[in-house]
Amino acid sequence: MSESGDYSPGDHWAGHDFGSARRVYEDHSKRSYADAESKGTKASDLVPERITTESSCPLIIVCDVTGSMGGWPETMFSKLPYMEHEGRTEYLGPDMEIAWAAVGDAQCGDTYPLQVRPFVREAALKTELENLVIEKDGKGDQAESYELGALYLARNADTPRATRKKPICIFIGDEEPHKSVSVEWARKAHVALQAAMTTEAIFAELKAKFAVYYIRKPYGSNPSGQSMDGTNRRMRDRWIQLLGEDHVAELADPGRVVDVIFGILAQEADRVDYFREEIEGRQTHEQVATVYESLRTIHRKKAAASAPSGKSRLHNDEDDDGGTDAGRLD
């Protein structure tokens, strides 16, 4: 399945151009915090009491939107039509709906440490992703409020018609969670606690309800492919402790984040063979190798016997600035 030419994304994506979409969202993200402040948007305005969907195949994607994440949200935005198409037609089902959420740092004074948008489909995916405030703060304490987002979803996300036992929830970030959620912060997430709740207990509850994965961008200046420094090893071990090694992906290249999401969906939908055939026909050898290495522990039981071909039907040189050519989604 070609990313830019061999599929019909639907009328609701008419006129979408991958390169320009990324630039538009980059401009939006730069001003979204100032726009929210000028409108008087409160943190509570971005956290509904509950989110509910009648979809049989819902998906939740939670992204760290602090400054260290760079252009990762922009990459997902630019590739929304392809993400939606493959999710609907190959991995989840025709009535797939996605709920976006974002986390910052509740314990270090971020204005919008938790944001949750309703489950939506088609063109509304773009609208709701744009409704997230990209605060790009974070205080360098090497932790963000993933546990607050997890608590909200464990208690307040309803998927009554989901056909799979556990719908999929994917976190994307570069740090570790805090150790607990206080009663006060739980209340702001519309959860009533009698005492602080540990992060271990929160993620155990979330895992009972969802298939939970974490895509981890290396923290700081320690890209994948290099020996992991002590900080990154500690952070990785923490996520493995919470989710299991087979639910943690390591990825340094934001350009491959959607491919890794597809790989996770493929694992859950038992479509790994299709995923491998599709990506090997679309990406370069280097891009395929990056994705496979990221998914190594997740796909371990489904490892293909053959190596990637390295051939790409759509490979063009990338722009000097690391972006993609107009009309091309790599």
N, C-alpha and C positions, 0 to 999 in steps of 0.2 A: 504494500500500500504506500504509494508516494505521498509525501507530506504536502506537496504543493500542486500536484497536477492530476493525480489519478483517483481522486475521490470528490464527491459532491458534498460540501459542508452544509448544505441547506440554505434556503432563502434568507434565514435570519442572520447568516454570516456574509451576505452578498457585499462585495466590495472590500472585504477584509484583506489587508496586505500585511504580511508578517513583519516586515521591516518597519513600516510606518506605524503599525500598531504598537510596537515596542517603544518607538520614540514618543508617541502620544502618551503612553502610560508612564514613561520616564518623566515627562513634563508634569503629568498629573501628580505623580508621587512626590515631586519636589515641592509642590505647592499645597498638597492635601492637608498637611498639619496646619499651615497658616489659614487655609480656607475653613477648616473645622473650628479653629479658634475664633475667626472673624464671625462665624455663624453662631457662636455660643454653644457649639456641640459639647455636651457633657459625656463623660465616660459611660454613664448609665444609659444614654441614648443608643449606644452601640452594643448593648447586651440585653437582648430580649429575654423575657422570663422563661420561654421555652422555644425550641424549634421542633417542628413536626413535619413529616412528609408521608404521603401515601404511596410513594414510589416503592416498587418491589426491589430496586437495586440502588440504594442511596450510597453516596460517597462523601466523606468529610475530609477536607484538606486544611490543616492548621499550619500557618507559616509565621515564623519569627520575622518581624518587620523592623527590628532594630538596625542601627547603622552598619553593623558588621556583616549583615547579610547581602549588602551591595545590591546587585541587579537581579536577584533571584525572583522576586515577585514580578518584575517586568518580563522576564523570560516566560513565565507561565501565562501571563496576559497575552503576549504575542502569539502563543501557540494554542489558545483556547479552542479555535475551531477544530484543530486536529485532535486535541485531547477529548473534546466532546464526541467527535465522530467515532474515534476508536473505542471510547468507553461505551457508547451506545451500541455499536454494531459488532464489536469483537469480544469485549471483555465482561461487561455487566448486563446490559439489556436496553431495549428501546426507550424505556421510561426512566432511565438514569437521571437522578437529580444530584446536584452537588451543593454542599454547604461550605462556604469559606469561613475561616476564622483566623484571627491574628493574635499573636501574643507579644508583649513587651516585658517590662520588669516592674511588677507591682511593688516590690520591696525597695526599689531605688527611685521612686517618685515619678515614673512615667505617667503621662496624662491619660493615655488609653492603653492600659496594660492587657486588657482583654477585649476583643471585638468578635462578635459572632453575627453572621448573616444567615438569613433563612435558606432553606433548601429551594433551589430553583433549577431551571433547565433552559436550554437554547440561549437566546439573546440576553435573557436576564442574568446569565452567568457573568457577562461582561459588566452589566450594571452593578451587580452586587460586589464584584471584585473591586470596582472603582469606588464603592462606598466605604471600603476599608481605609482608615487613616494611616498613612505610612509615616509614623512618627520618627523613625530612624534615630532613636535615642539609645538607651542602654548605657550603663555606667562602668563597663569594664570589670564587673565583679565575677565574670565567667559563669553566670547563671541567669536564666530568664524564667518567666512564669508559665512554663509549659504545664506544670502541675495544676495551676488555676484553670487553664483551658480544659485539662483532662477532667477535673472535678465537675466543671459545668456540663461537659458532654456526657459524663457518666450519669448525672442526675437529671439533665434537662433536655436531652436530645431524644426524640421519640421516632421510632421507625417501625410502626406496628405492622406494616405490610411487607416488610423485607422478606424475600424468599430464602435468602441464605441465612444460616443460623447467626452469623456475625457479620454485619455490614463492615465496610473497610473504613478505617480512620488513619490518615497519614499525617504525621508531624514532620515539618521541615525546619531545621535550625542548625546552630553551630555551637551551642553551649549546653550546659546541663540544667536540670530543674532545681529549684530550691528544695529544701528538706521537708517543707510542710506548708499547709494552707491554714491561716489563722481563721478564727470564727468571724472576724470582721471582714476579711477579704472573701470568705465563702458567702457571706451575706450579699456582698456586691455582685456575686455571680449567681444570685438567687438560690443559694443553697443554705439550709439551716443546719449548723453543726453545734454540738454541745461543747466540743473542745477541738483544739487544733487537730488536723488530720494529716498523717504522714504521707509523703509522696508515694511510698511503697503501697500503702493501702489504697490510695487514689487510683494508681495505675492498675492494681489488681482488680478493682471494681470496674474500671474502664475496659479491661481485657475480657471480663466476663460478658461484656455487652457488644464489643467491637473487636475485629481483627486489627490490632494497632501496630503501626510501623513507624520508624523514624529514619529519615534521610538526613545524614549528618554532614554538613559542610565542615571541613577542617577549621579549627579555631585559629585565628591569627595568621601567621605567615608560614604555616606548615602544610603545604599542599600534599595531596595524595601522591603516592609514588616515591615519597621520601620516607626515611625512618620516622616513625611517629614519636613526637616529643612527649615528655611526661604529662603535660597538660592535656594533650589530645588523647593520650592513652587512658588517663583518668576519666575523661568525659565519655569516651567510647565504652569503657568498662561500666560506667554508671548506667548508660542506656541498655547495655546488654543485661545488666542485673535486673532492670525494670521490665524489659520486653523479651529478652532472649536473643542470642546471636543471630538466629534465623529471621529476625524482624528488624534488624538494623543494617542500613546501607551507608557506605562511606562514599562521598562524592565531592570532588573539588570543583568540577566544571559546571556552572549554572546552565550552560547550553544543553546539558544532557539530563536535566532534572525531569523533564516530561517523559523521556525514554525510560528513566528509572521508575517513575510512577507507573508507566505501562507494564514494566517488568513485575512490579508488585501486583498489579491487577491480574496479570497473566498467571502468577503463582496461585492467587486465590481462586481464579476461574478455571484452573487446569488447562491453560492455553499457552504454556511456555513454548511448545514447539512452534505454534503460529508466531509468537512474539519473536523468536529467534530468526525464523525465515523472513519475517517482515523487516526487522531492523538490519539484517545482513544484506538485504536488497536495497536498502535506502541510505545507509550511512557508510562512511569510510572505515577501513580496518581499524584506524586509531580510535575513532569514535565508538565503534562496536566494542573494542577492547576495554575502553573506559567504562562503558555501561556494564559489561559482563563482570568486570572486577568489582564494581559497586554492588552488584547483585550476587556476588559469589556465595555468601553464606545463606542468602534467601533462596537461591536456586540450587543449592548443593544437591538436593535429592533428584533434581531434574536435569542435571548437567548433560549437555549434548555431547555426543561422541566426536562430532566433527568440529574443526576450528572454523572461525568466521572466514568468509571468502575474501573480505576486504574490498569487494566491488560495490560501487554505489551508482545507482541509476541517475541520481540527482546531484552528485557532488559538484559544487562550484567553489572557487576560492572565496573565503570569507572576506568581509570588508576589513580594512586595516585597523578599525577601531574595535574589532572583535564581534561586531554585529553581523546580521545576516543580510544577504542581498534581498531586495524587494521581491516578494512573491515566493521566496524560498524559506522553508522552515527546516533548519538542520538541528 
